[in-house]
């Protein structure tokens, strides 16, 4: 059996998502976000938190949600718009790789790579008129 996994569980719409403790830096009330002209829609802008400026990406639509600051490829990024349900150590899901069990429901790992790939694609489309 796989080892338990520590991390944070989020609600993104109706889906549960899991962020491993190895990427989560802090969870804070969402600071003011400054929009970046020409940025793709999911990139809400930038914010100052914890002594650094971080890009803020929408992963949900909840306006009262905290900011979840993570490290992705060594860089800070803020995730906004999803409800934080809790943090702790969770049992792995028996049938879904990377997912954990939360109250009998699978919480799939939030794919930060796919999130950033979609931003990159939108950036190139803006730049080259695609």
C-alpha positions in Angstrom: 0.0 0.0 0.0 1.2 3.5 -0.8 2.3 5.9 1.9 -0.1 8.6 3.2 0.3 12.0 1.7 0.5 15.3 3.4 -1.1 18.4 1.8 -4.0 20.7 1.4 -7.5 19.8 0.1 -9.3 22.4 -2.0 -12.8 22.6 -3.5 -12.7 23.8 -7.1 -16.3 24.1 -8.2 -17.8 20.7 -7.2 -14.5 18.9 -7.5 -12.0 18.2 -4.7 -8.4 18.8 -5.5 -5.2 18.0 -3.6 -2.0 20.0 -3.3 1.0 18.2 -1.9 2.7 19.8 1.2 5.9 19.8 -0.9 4.5 22.6 -3.1 2.3 24.7 -0.7 4.2 27.6 0.9 1.4 29.4 2.8 -2.3 30.1 2.8 -3.2 33.8 3.4 -6.2 36.1 2.9 -6.2 37.2 -0.7 -4.3 40.5 -0.9 -5.1 43.1 -3.6 -4.4 41.8 -7.0 -3.1 44.2 -9.8 -4.2 43.2 -13.2 -1.5 42.9 -15.9 -2.6 44.4 -19.3 -2.7 41.8 -22.0 -2.4 38.8 -19.7 -4.5 35.7 -20.4 -7.8 35.6 -18.5 -6.8 32.9 -15.9 -3.8 35.1 -14.9 -5.6 37.5 -12.5 -2.5 39.6 -12.1 0.2 40.0 -9.5 0.1 40.5 -5.7 2.5 41.2 -2.9 2.5 38.6 -0.2 5.1 37.2 2.2 7.7 39.8 1.0 7.5 38.8 -2.6 5.5 39.6 -5.7 3.6 36.5 -7.0 1.5 35.9 -10.1 -2.0 35.1 -9.2 -3.9 32.4 -11.2 -7.6 31.7 -11.0 -8.3 28.0 -10.3 -11.9 28.7 -9.3 -14.4 31.5 -9.2 -14.9 32.0 -5.5 -14.2 35.7 -4.7 -13.9 35.3 -0.9 -11.3 32.5 -1.1 -7.8 32.7 0.4 -4.7 32.8 -1.7 -2.8 29.5 -1.7 0.9 30.3 -2.4 2.8 27.5 -4.0 6.2 26.9 -5.5 6.2 25.6 -9.1 9.6 25.0 -10.8 11.1 27.0 -8.0 9.0 30.1 -8.5 6.2 31.4 -6.3 2.6 31.4 -7.6 -0.7 32.3 -6.0 -3.8 30.2 -6.6 -7.1 32.0 -6.1 -10.8 31.2 -6.3 -11.0 27.9 -4.6 -12.2 27.0 -1.1 -9.6 25.5 1.3 -11.2 22.6 3.0 -8.3 21.5 5.2 -4.8 20.3 5.5 -3.4 17.1 6.9 -2.2 13.6 6.1 -4.5 11.6 3.7 -4.8 8.0 2.6 -3.9 7.5 -1.1 -6.9 6.7 -3.4 -6.7 2.9 -4.2 -7.5 3.3 -7.9 -6.4 6.8 -8.9 -2.7 7.6 -9.0 -1.8 10.8 -7.2 -5.3 11.2 -5.6 -6.1 11.0 -1.9 -9.2 10.0 -0.1 -11.1 12.7 1.7 -14.3 11.6 3.6 -14.7 8.7 1.1 -14.2 10.9 -2.0 -11.2 11.1 -4.3 -9.4 14.4 -4.4 -7.2 14.4 -7.5 -3.9 16.3 -7.4 -4.2 19.8 -8.9 -2.0 19.7 -11.9 0.1 22.9 -11.7 1.9 21.9 -14.9 -1.3 21.9 -16.9 -2.4 25.1 -15.3 0.8 26.8 -16.4 0.8 25.2 -19.9 -2.6 26.7 -20.6 -1.3 30.2 -19.6 1.7 29.7 -21.8 -0.5 28.8 -24.7 -2.7 31.8 -24.2 0.4 34.0 -24.0 1.6 32.8 -27.3 -1.8 33.2 -28.9 -1.9 36.8 -27.7 1.6 37.5 -28.9 1.1 36.0 -32.4 -2.6 36.8 -32.9 -3.7 33.2 -32.7 
